[in-house]
Amino acid sequence: MNNTTASTGPTAPTRTAHTDLTVSGMTCTSCSGRVERKLNRLDGVTATVNFATETASVDFDPGLVTPEDLVSVVEKTGYGASIVAPTGSGTDSADPGEDSPDVADEARAEEIADLRRRLIVSAVCGLPVMLLSMVPALQFYYWQWVALALTVPVFFWGGSPFHRATVTNLRHGAFTMDTLVSMGTTAALVWSIVALTVGDAGRPGMTMSFHFLADSGSALHDIYLDTAAMVIVFLLLGRWFEARAKGRSSQALRALLTLGAKEATILVDGREQRIPVDRLAVDDEFVVRPGETVATDGVIISGTSSVDESMLTGESVPVDVTPGDTVTGATVNNSGRLVVRATRVGGETTLARIGRMVTDAQSRKAPVQRLVDRISQVFVPVVMAVSLVTLIVHLFLGSSTAEAFTAAVAVLIIACPCALGLATPTALLVGTGRGAQMGLLIKGPEVLESTRRVDTIVLDKTGTVTTGEMALSGVSTIPGMDRGEALRLAGAVEQGSEHPVGRAIVTAATAEAGGGKLPEFSDFAAHAGSGVSAVVEGREVSVLRPEEGLPQKLASVVVDTQSEGATPVVLHVDGDPTAVLTVRDRVRGTSTDAIASLKDLGLTPVLLTGDNRGAATAVAREVGIDPDNVLAGVLPEGKVNEVRRLQDEGRTVAMAGDGVNDAAALAQADLGLSMGTGTDVAIEAGDITLMRDGLDGVADAIRLSRATLRTIHGNLFWAFGYNIILIPVAAMGWLNPMLAGAAMALSSVFVVTNSLRLRTFH
């Protein structure tokens, strides 16, 4: 895991454990940065704290530190903390002190409800204050005292989250966004009370009007109760929207993780018994009826059905399954009754692994976020200094005390680092969650930069561009032999074969017969390295490798098909060669369109295979890859060298593959895309895992990654631009503090809302 700060302790961890904490009470990235620094000061601890997800991802040496020590450090820093219950741990319940997803959701819901109550009450009290302050026609005798009475509950009760956080942080010598808000609104309220009691603002019949710029009234004539009240209202509104948006941003992952079945029907001595899913063990046999959710990953023992795998792959078309096929936990059985033997349970299931991969990706920080964190650490003290300088300079230049005060307060309130802190993690949160819904697992924020830079994509042929399954591609016969008859006889004799070529011929012959039975055979014999033979309908039939002495027509077909990389076999009837059947690895139906999409994204596709050049070139032509970009006859260990050679040429290389022999090349590539239907080794080696068959997901994954990166850049542009432009505007005295509060709240809401647009990515 990448982290911003290494442990400063003298003892290096000899063994590492991992835990996640929920951290409550953080209001900006200054808070998350402080918690992160405190955790990383512990011996043997490496931590990353994410403000958007309100979590801490911690690696620690259990010989030096316990999870309870980590919680204690966070609490001593002034924030709440609890240990997150492991996803898919297989336990009946979380330990005391651990937060399950349900508990975390309840806590978030309570936070949102509390903010909503404070917002409603504050708005009911604050809006009349704003109207009275802005519209002279509404200002009756002693209106200012009524405004004060309405402002007090807004300031003390509505604004208590800001004031309470400020006091807590000051005890620890820290300054956060809450410090700016609390100082600004307190200054406005105190100024107003002094003006009402000592100045002439409390006199009967006093009137004032609203100014977009800093007020130019006399020192103790005007009051700023509207600023004290409405800044709090606007910030409560922004924080309420922000809290709701944070909940929605991780909704995709939570929805995915709650799809699993709660109970399973196991077979015990032939009898069915319902048990909780967390009591399932490997090799248990369980029943899945039509409409039920598959309890865990397993292999079908008996039954046929179609299974809805949309939660896993993002594809809505059900997949037909038969005995021997694998099924994944949380998929839905559409039709027949299945008996499944469990192969993975608890935290080892595909669903649990997906959850861990996505959660890990969301908890890590993009390189640009580390820069933002460093800026946020010094941002608040700098803003406080700028506010003080603004006050002094305005007074020095002859501005009235009111103008100087207003400008200084506007600087405090406008300079919110929240938008900066939310810009990257919210986009990453939503983007990775949407990817999980589509069957695209992005392993971390660093991957996003790679997708932007890649210009070449290396595609493994077998199992990636092609299905990896042999299929009949042609039948050529001599005069007097019918194509259908040749296929029927060849299919009949190959029924006794287990060879991939034989299975392909049987499949094609059965389909040609309309799904009917093929002729019976007898006296079957398999000839090692040559083919098979049998007696079919009284005739001696054999399917053999091509040999010398074939009729001219058949010989030329053999030469042509071999040059194209296909596999020809010859049908002999009663000793005479009568037909050539050609079998080749079948190209996936989505490969051609997918490669066209990759070209549209500016990538150059390169086909990499261990097959001969003829076979590779034929596949390349079929899917639209330039034959000059075919790397054929490459051994597994040579794949890494080919990827490295392309990189040495100055290319930024992506690699898509699914086998054990692709793992090293996936790791070597600048961007590794592993097919989720492939091996565990390949999945672990890749940067993006595609949980569906075929290449169409590759283009989708790159598009989603680039869209997420564009959203991050757009958010950062807005957040930096907002502060760079409006802080000087406020310092010049050109911005009313109340408008500054509204603009500050709007900036955070804009960033989060912009990130939420990724939920609609297709």
Salt bridges, closest charged atoms under 4 A:
ASP20 OD1 - HIS18 NE2 3.14
GLU36 OE1 - LYS365 NZ 2.83
GLU54 OE1 - ARG108 NH2 3.72
GLU54 OE2 - LYS246 NZ 3.63
ASP59 OD1 - HIS18 ND1 2.79
ASP105 OD1 - ARG254 NE 3.29
GLU110 OE2 - ARG117 NH2 3.32
ASP114 OD1 - ARG117 NH2 3.62
ASP114 OD2 - ARG118 NE 2.96
ASP178 OD1 - ARG239 NH2 3.24
ASP200 OD1 - HIS221 ND1 3.75
ASP215 OD1 - HIS211 NE2 3.68
ASP222 OD1 - HIS221 NE2 3.42
GLU242 OE2 - LYS246 NZ 3.78
GLU263 OE1 - ARG274 NH2 3.29
GLU272 OE1 - ARG289 NH2 2.22
GLU272 OE2 - ARG337 NH2 3.05
ASP283 OD1 - ARG341 NH1 3.20
GLU315 OE2 - ARG692 NH1 3.19
ASP360 OD2 - ARG364 NH1 3.25
ASP373 OD2 - LYS365 NZ 2.65
GLU446 OE1 - ARG364 NH2 2.88
GLU449 OE1 - ARG452 NH2 2.89
ASP460 OD1 - LYS639 NZ 3.00
GLU469 OE1 - ARG586 NH2 3.72
GLU485 OE1 - ARG488 NE 3.15
GLU485 OE2 - ARG539 NH2 2.99
GLU512 OE2 - ARG483 NH1 3.38
GLU537 OE2 - ARG488 NH1 2.94
GLU537 OE1 - ARG539 NH2 3.68
GLU564 OE1 - ARG584 NH2 3.31
ASP585 OD2 - LYS461 NZ 3.70
ASP611 OD2 - LYS461 NZ 2.70
GLU642 OE1 - ARG645 NH2 2.97
GLU649 OE2 - ARG645 NH1 2.80
GLU649 OE1 - ARG651 NE 3.45
ASP662 OD1 - LYS639 NZ 2.77
ASP680 OD2 - ARG344 NH2 2.58
ASP680 OD1 - ARG353 NH1 3.66
GLU684 OE2 - ARG353 NH2 3.67
ASP696 OD2 - ARG692 NH1 3.56
ASP700 OD2 - ARG692 NH1 3.25
ASP700 OD1 - ARG703 NH1 3.59
